[in-house]
Amino acid sequence: MARLRLEGIRKTFRDVVALDRIDLEVEDGEYIVILGPTGAGKTTLLRIITGLLNQDAGHVYLDERSLDGVPPEERGIAYLPQTYSLFNHLNVWNNAIFGPVVQGWTPERVERVGREMLDLVRLFARRYSFPRELSGGMQQRVALGRALAANADILLLDEPLRALDARLRIELRRELKDLASQLGITTLHVTHDQEEALNLADRILVLRRGSIKQISSPREVYERPAEPFVAHFVGEANFFEGTVVDVESDTAYVGLRTGQRLAASPSQAKVGDAVVLGVKVDRCVISREEGGENTFEATILRALFAGKRTTYEVSLDRLGKAKVKMPSSAGEHLREGQRVHFSFPREYGLIFTPPPEGLTAALELE
């Protein structure tokens, strides 16, 4: 069993609040991905769990055992930091088996686990090389193998795939989740990569300015974000500010300052409430043909081709800019400067309470 619980974790650095009353329960064997912008407090949270940093308030529990004051080496936690922290005087093999050797495993078990971990990270052939002889991506893979070989109750990974090329990152992403599942190890994985988070996580924790904004399944975070920041940070969204003018059983209607009326999914908002209507950029479409509901006339400002998908930046008449992400094949006849129709289906319109600090401030990345 390896169940992690955090209660009221708070940490400040002078006048900066890095973590603010963090409450979290991670079940045995669960894979949690912590997602957030730079400065959100992700690494600080991992360092407190591992014991490398002391919290100002709150408590850390592992299977109901308090870890407060317990030194890092006695916590049963393996930590892979962004800096790798390899032993430069040891070769790849001895780096990978450092934990098992220190823990007094039998030579046979050390040999087996060391080989398994280096095979996983594609570095068994370089086992006699030293860190200085490896690329940054290879060093990161050695550190990942060493962390996995430690046989810890909890595995903490801080951007473990960030230095790898795209193809290897995708391959290791799959194998990392499979291995964690096979070992039954409870894992917290920090990343900036939204696709990585959506593919790996049992649950995603979205952190911003030291506070948890949402913790839910990947699908829930993507399709039912708790607030505009989450909607925009995980997948990107377009937003329209207005007032609820009508509510039916399956639809809420929002009036805009331009006099247009948009249809969205039902919400708790009542007629007369000021709201923000958000819609994911990949749920929007542009076409030369006029659409149905929720349609604006627009001009294509920019088209960014990225293989299977193309992102379009458009100017909506009287409403500013918006983005659309569509399959490239669907937009092969669309060009910059062209007049088009922008639209989205009502079921993808999400209604939010206006952020108290204003929409622009609420969407800012630190």
N, C-alpha and C positions, 0 to 999 in steps of 0.2 A: 504493500500500500504506500502511496505517496500523494497525499492530498494536501494542497497548499492553501493557506488562508491568510489574508492580509486584513487587518482591522485599523482603520483610521490613520493610515500612513501619511505622515507629513514631513516634508523636508524643504528647508530654505537655505539659500546661499546669500548671506547678507540681506538685501532687501528684495531678492528674487524668490518667489515661491516656485520651487521645482516640482513638488508634489503636494496636492491639497486634499487631505482626507480620502485616501484611496482605500476602498473596500473591495475585496476580490476573493472569490472562492474558485479554486481550480481542482477539478475532480481527478481521481487516480487515473493515469493514462491519457488524460486529455491533452490536446494540442492547441494551445492558445497562441494566436499571433497578435502582437501589439503593433498597431499601426498609428502613425502620427507624424506631423511635420517636425523639422529640426527644432530642437529646444522644447519639445513637448514634455520631456521627462522620462522618456523610454529607457535610456541607459541608466539613469539614476535609479529607476525602479528595480532593474536587474541587480545593480550593485548593492542595493539595500537587502534584497532577498539573499544574495550570496554572502553577505556579511562584510563586504569590502568597504561599505559606507554605513554609518549609523543614522537611523531616522531620528528626527526631532521629537516625534510623537507617534503613537500607534504600535502595533505588534505584528510579528510574523510567526505563523505556526506551521509546522509540518506534522501532519497526522496528530493534531492536537498537542504536540510538544512545542513549547515556546522556544524560538530560536534567538530571542533577544539576548544579546551578550555572548552567544555561542560563536567561537572563532570560525572563520571560513572553512578551515580544513576538517572541522568536526560536524559540518552541517549536512553532509551527504549530497552536495550540490555540485554539479559540473558546470563550469562557466566558460563560454567562448567569447572573449571580448573582441572588439573591432581591431585592436592592435595585435591580435594573435598571441603575443607573449610566448613565443617559442624559445627554447633553450638553444642559443646559438652554438654552444660547444658540443651539442648532441646531434647526431644524424637523424634523418627522418624516422627510422625505425625506433630509436631510443626515445625520441620525442613522443611517438605514438604510444609506446608501452610504459611510459613513465608512471602513470596512475596505477596500473595493475602491479608493477614491480614494487612500488611504495606500499601498496596494500598487501603484499606478500602472497600473491597468487602463485600457483604451481607453475614451473617452467612450461609445461604442456599447455596450460590454459593461457598463459601470456602469449605463447607462440600463436595459438589458434586465434585469439581475439585480435592480436596485432595484425595478423595477415588479413582477417576479415575487414578490419577498419581501413587498412591501406588499400585493399581491393575496392572497397566502396568508393573511396575518394580518388581512385585511379592513380595511385602513387606507389604501388608495391615495387615497381621496377626502379624507382628512385629511392629506395629505402636506405641506401648507403650515402646519399647526398646530404649536405649540410644546408641549413636554411639560407645561407648567403648565396648558395648556388641555384636557388629556385626563384621563379617569378613570384610576384605578389599573390597571384591567384593560386599557385601551388602552395605557398606558405599558408594561405588561408585554408586550403584543403587539409594540410597536415594538422593544423590546429583543430579543425572539425573532427578529424579522425581521433585525435588525442582526447577530445571532450567526450566523444561517443564511447571510447574504450574505458572510461573511468568507472563504469558500472554504478553510476550515481542514481539516487532516487529521483532527482529533479535535474533536468537539462535546461540551461539558460543559453540562448543563442542570440548574439547581438550582431545583426546584419551578416549572417554566416555565408551568404552567397554573393555578396556585393562585388567582390573583386574578380568574379568568374566571367568568362565569355558567355554569350546568350545561350548557346546550345548546351554547354555543360551545366549552366545554371538550371535549365529546364530539366535535364536528366537527373541531377543531384536533388532537385526539389522533390521529384517523385520518390526517389530512393530514400531520401531523408524521412519523409512521412511514413513510408512503408516500414523502415527500420524502427522508427519510434513506436509504431504500432506493434511490431513483432516483439520488441523488448518490453513493451508495456510501460515505457518511461514517460513520465509527466513532463511536458515541454512548454517553455515560454520562448517565443521566437520573435525578435524585434526586426522590423523591416520598414523601408520606405516604399517598397514595391507593392502596389495594389494587387496586381495579378498574382504575385507570389502569395500574398495574404489570402486572397479568395480561393486559390487552389489548395493551400495547405491546411487551413485552420478548421478545427472543430467549431471554435468561436473566435471572432475578431473583437479585440478591445481597441476602440478608437480613443486615443489620448490627445488632449490639446491643452496647452498651458497648465499642465500638471493635474488636470481633471479628466475623469472618464466621461466621455460624451455618449458612448453607446458600447454595449457588449452583447453581441448576439451572433447567430449563425451567419456565415458569409452571405447567404441569400437574403436574410433579413436586413443586414447592414446595407446591402446594395439596393434592394427593392423597397424597403420600408425604413429609410434613414430617420433617425430621431429628430434631427434638426438640419437647417440649411447647410451648416458646415460639413456635416457628415455626408450629406447628399453630394456636395461639391467636391469634397476631398476623395471620396471613394467613387470614382467613375465620372466625375464632373457633371455639372447640371447648368441649365438655363433657369433664370428666375424672373418672375413678374410680380410686382407689388400691386395690390388692389383691395377690393372690399367684396365680401360675400353678398350677392344680390338675390340669390334664390337657392333653396336646398330641396332636392327630391330624394327619394329612397336610395337611388344608386348614383347620384350626381350632385356635386356642389358647383354653383356658377359664380365666377369671380368677375366683377366689373373692373376694367382698367381705366386709367385716367384719360385714355384716348377715346373712351366710349365703347370699346370692344368688350365682348363678353366671352370668357373662356370656361370650358367645362372640365371638371377634374373629378378624381375619386372622392367619395364621400368622406367627411371628417366630422370632428366634434364642433367645428366652427358654426356659428349661427349667423343669420342674416344681419348685416350691419357690421360684422367684425372685420377689422383690418387684418389681412393675411398676406403671406408670401406663397405664390404658387411656383413649385419647382418641377422640372422635367429633365430626366437624364438626356445628355446629348445624343446617346445612341438610340433613344426612343423617338427622336425628332427626324423628320425627313424634309428634303427639298426636292421640288419637281418643277418642270416647266408647265405642267398641268395644274389647274386649280384644285386644291384639296377640299375636304369637307369641313368639319368643325375645327375650331382652334387653328385657323389659317391666317397667315400674315403675308403680305407682299414683301419681298426682300430683294436685296442685291448681293451677289456673291463677291466678297472682298478678297478672299484667299482660299486656295485649295492645297492641302498638304497631303500628298500621296504617301501611303505607308504600306504598300503591298496590297493585302486583302482589303484594307479599309482606307478611306480617305476622310480627313477632317476638313470641314468647310467652315469658314468664318463668314457670317453674313450680317448685313445691316438691315434690321427690320424697320420699316417705315414708321417714324415717330416714336420708336421704342428702343433704339440703340442696337447694340450688337448681340449676336447669339452664335452658338456653335452647333454643328450637326456632324455626327460621325456615322457614315454609311458604308456598306460594301462598295468597293471601288467599281465593281461591274455595274452597280445601279446608277452611278453618276458619270459614266464615261462620256456623256454628251454635255455635261455641265462645265462651264468655263468661268473664270474670273471676270467680273463685270457684268455677267448675265443677270437678267431679271428672272426671279423664280418665286415659287410659293413655298413658304415654310409652314409646317403643320405638325401636330402630334395627336395621338388618340387620347380621349379623355381618361381612360383607365391608367395612363401613365402620369397624369398630372397629380402631384402631391401637394397638399396644403399644409403649411406650417404657420405657427404663431410668429409674428415679426420679432426678430431678435431685439432685445432692449437697447443694444449698442448700435443698432442700425445694420442693414443688410451688408453694406460694403465692409464694415469693420468685422462683422461676423464671419466673412469668407476669407479674410486675410490669412496668409501663411506667415509664420514668424521667420 
